[in-house]
Amino acid sequence: MPGSGAAALAWALLAGALLLLPPPPVLPQPHRRNVSETEAQFNTTYTDWVDADLLHIYAFNHSVRRNTTEGVRVSVNVLSDHKDLPVLFVVRQKEAVVSFQVPLILRGLYQRKYAYQEVSRTLCQPQTKAEVETQHFYVDVSTLSLNASYQLRVTRVENFVLRTNKRFSFNATAAQPQYFKYEFPEGVDSVIVKVTSAMAFPCSVISIQDILCPVYDLDNNVAFIGMYQTMTKKAAITVQKKDFPSHSFYVVVVVKTEDEACGGPLPYYPLSKNASPDEPVDQHNRQKMLEVMVSPAITSEAYVSSVLFCLSIFLSFYVLTLLIACWESCRQHKRKGLLSAMDSPSLDTGHSRSIPDSFLGRGYDSYGYGSFGNGSSSSTEGVTDSLGSTEVSYSYVGQEQFKRRTPSAPTRPLSIPMGERSLENVAGRPRLDSLSSVEEDDYDTLADIDYDKNVIRTKKYLCVADLARKDKRVLRKKYQIYFWNIATIAVFYALPVIQLVITYQTVVNVTGNQDICYYNFLCAHPLGNLSAFNNILSNLGYILLGLLFLLIILQREINYNRALMRNDTHALECGIPKHFGLFYAMGTALMMEGLLSACYHVCPNYTNFQFDTSFMYMIAGLCMLKLYQKRHPDINASAYSAYACLALVIFFSVVGVVFGKGNTAFWIVFSVIHILATLLLSTQLYYMGRWKLDSGILRRILHVLYTDCVRQCSGPMYVDRMVLLVMGNIINWSLAAYGLIVRPNDFASYLLAIGICNLLLYFAFYIIMKLRSGERIKLIPLLCIISTSVVWGFALFFFFQGLSTWQKTPAESREHNRDCILLDFFDDHDIWHFLSSIAMFGSFLVLLTLDDDLDCIQRDKIYVF
């Protein structure tokens, strides 16, 4: 059977091939780890050891009630020193797993490592639907080291649930964080969590987290969810019920590994010669004692009452203004009736009556301008007529010339022939108002061929008529540019500011990082997406009072234009020349200050401080320009040069805040620029603009010094101006020296103080010279001055309370936080907003009404100073 033989041969060959194959490799048997399971009890310390061949499992169980929450805390301490082979602890619960190694390694700045041998963690508590449920959890202990001894203890946390308005004290470390639960009571929609400590360091973090597992309670993960802020001695977070679906939340307290985030020093990082740079450092016992209290925040009714209170305060100024306007209107009607009766022909003589100067305004022929020397009669003679005669010719574009003789009698004729004082020949003059652009230099009505500017403006004694000779329509357009420029600046400035602060607020809400914004957290009331609505609401006064001031100016301008249309002699030739452009710019600046201050307080911090200060500089500058314009309307600065200078001031403010802190070179450069600017401005004011800054300036300075100081010792020609400028230079040089020596941290406030000091100096000089010149201050401006000074005093008191500061770290800034002091809604800084807005409005009214006593005085009898 050949077929069977072939099959046998094939099987034989296959068997031989299999015998020739190498034997299969022997696989190692898996290492079997010994498992030790222990039924463990609470409040019992278990001391044991573990190695690579041993796994310890501790089984715990406890009863959980539906309406009762108990905290469970696991504390471990590894007694062996095996940093490279740590002991791993894993806690297995119903809905979460928590694991950590000991030594616990936490990283600080520049990836520095810190090791902790003692670790305590509070376990997340899963919810139960049953009335009573027994829950089990297990603690697994393992390691790869040869032998590691440890201690384990599981305890229940007393006072795990915080009670409303009850203080609770506890300790925490970087490796032993703490967290507690709070449940909103019925009828409470928001609460404020306040955490305090008697010790500033170690730095800690306060976090508000939803009831979720796991709880992020270590320095390297506490910022993952919820709201958080760093803390030294104070921390406060307002929590709203609507943000937490379970109507409860965790208050987590973590101690940081380093104090640098809270403004503390960075610790020395010791490195031995043989140690690796990655070797962790043991910080030993870095412990902090804290106290927490949760109290209800204000209700929605408090928001409504606070808004109504704010509106009622500032709307009352509208009512008061309306009442004063009605009273003034009635008084004017009575006065006009009396004037009409006295202007009617006398039955006996048939001539018009005349009244004393004291009725229209104090006579100016009885006193002299008076320098600081003795004798006023010579001064009177020098200024009786600005051109040296008793007849003065005035001409406006399109207006007929007329002559006016200076009265010498003690009485002033009440009726003046109006035919000689025609305002304008409407048919015969060009309509300059219809031009789209009117340049001042093209329509300079001070003809050099008749009266040289150098002769007029360099007289020893000047009157307003000497500096009010340009065409009034040209000057009106010149000063209207102030308003249109600041309106344009406001639009282009405000739009990106609003967009930026909305972005800031969104970042705060999304990330939960409350260190971004420097609020007064003890009095920060949220509304919608805004974190501190009260700080925004309190700025409403700037806007409302700025708008009221604009309405007052509009009414004054309308009345003035009507007087011009009536050819009113007083409006044409008496009083301080009326130009309203700067007043409109001041009112707009006040409104923009309110808007930008509100934007700044959406999220006040280091990067947007200039929003709150930019228009403060502009207000100070515009007030000084307006005060100077009153008696120097022809030679006041143009809007372009004024705003360019203010832009330079704001630029220095930003540079000073960013680079000026401790920078000697910056302070030297700024002080030199400050002094040079003071000297240039002093020269401009002293010579009324009649000087040139060119290559021959040094030669002319030496010539003046030689002729006035060497050849003959003569006093200054303009004594009053010299006194003002000397005082101004002393103050500004002193401020420059103070800045160079002290180098204050708050450069923005320092720069603002320079502007305010110069404004106050000029205002005081103006008041003194006004009284010395025989002028008087009427009742309304006098009341405004007194009341405004009082309000400014109270406002500055609240301003210097300093509830927060972005010059320090957020944690250090919170040490200055204080509780609300008005209606449980407004803090000290809000009251500063209220009072400062009222004070600024009052200051504007002072500038508006200060020279109302001159409305019936001819301009060649009003002196320039």
PyMOL commands that set and color helices and strands:
alter all, ss='L'
color gray80, all
select helices_A, chain A and resi 2-20+109-111+241-243+260-262+300-343+357-360+377-383+418-421+432-434+441-443+453-457+464-467+472-511+521-523+533-537+540-565+569-573+581-602+606-608+610-629+639-659+664-686+697-711+719-742+747-772+779-799+810-814+828-849+852-854+859-861
alter helices_A, ss='H'
color red, helices_A
select strands_A, chain A and resi 34-39+45-50+54-65+71-78+87-92+97-102+104-107+113-116+118-123+132-143+148-157+168-173+178-183+190-196+204-210+227-231+234-240+248-255+281-282+287-296+354-356+391-394+402-405+411-413
alter strands_A, ss='S'
color yellow, strands_A
deselect
rebuild
show_as cartoon
